[in-house]
């Protein structure tokens, strides 16, 4: 059954599709096991170091402007912050609504 086409449709033509699949073959599993084992060990060491840093700092910090502002000791900004606020997560609710305007002092 042939479909009819209108003036905006192109002619149907046969196409050929090639699929390329990577196939890996390891004759010696020792090198592969060593590579994966070292990657797993490195990942585990990084995770342990991250957990230790969080524990040693008694919390986590983000690399954001609000964390920077909360961690500096500025007399003008201190009234906006709680006395115990040292920049750790989470951001205090009352500080989330604050807008800062920066100006150049002369």
SVG drawing of the C-alpha trace seen along z (x, -y; Angstrom):
<svg xmlns="http://www.w3.org/2000/svg" viewBox="-2 -60 49 74">
<polyline fill="none" stroke="black" stroke-width="0.4" points="0.0,0.0 1.6,-3.2 0.9,-6.4 0.1,-9.5 1.9,-12.7 1.1,-16.3 3.4,-19.0 5.1,-19.7 6.4,-16.2 9.6,-14.7 9.9,-11.4 10.5,-8.4 13.8,-6.7 15.5,-3.6 18.3,-4.3 20.9,-2.1 21.8,-2.5 25.1,-1.4 25.5,-0.8 28.9,-0.7 29.2,0.9 32.4,0.9 33.3,4.3 36.0,4.6 37.9,7.8 40.3,8.3 42.5,11.3 44.1,10.5 41.5,9.5 44.3,8.5 44.9,5.1 41.2,4.3 40.6,5.4 43.6,3.2 42.3,0.1 38.8,0.5 40.2,1.3 42.4,-1.8 39.5,-4.0 37.2,-2.6 40.0,-3.1 40.5,-6.7 36.8,-7.4 36.5,-5.9 39.5,-8.0 37.9,-11.2 34.6,-10.4 36.3,-9.7 38.2,-13.0 34.9,-14.9 33.2,-13.3 36.2,-14.2 36.1,-17.8 32.4,-18.1 33.0,-16.6 36.0,-18.8 34.2,-22.0 31.1,-20.9 29.0,-21.4 29.1,-22.1 29.8,-25.3 28.9,-26.2 30.9,-28.4 28.3,-31.1 28.2,-34.8 25.8,-34.4 28.2,-32.0 31.1,-34.5 29.1,-37.4 28.1,-35.4 31.6,-34.2 33.4,-37.6 33.4,-39.7 31.9,-43.1 30.4,-45.4 27.8,-46.8 26.6,-43.3 26.7,-41.7 23.3,-43.1 21.7,-41.2 23.2,-37.9 22.7,-35.9 25.5,-35.9 26.1,-32.2 25.9,-32.4 29.3,-31.4 28.3,-30.7 27.4,-27.0 24.4,-25.6 21.5,-26.1 21.0,-29.8 18.9,-31.3 15.4,-32.2 15.5,-35.9 18.8,-36.3 17.3,-34.9 15.1,-38.0 18.0,-40.5 19.2,-42.6 22.7,-44.1 23.7,-47.2 27.4,-47.6 29.0,-51.0 32.5,-52.4 33.8,-54.3 36.0,-57.3"/>
</svg>
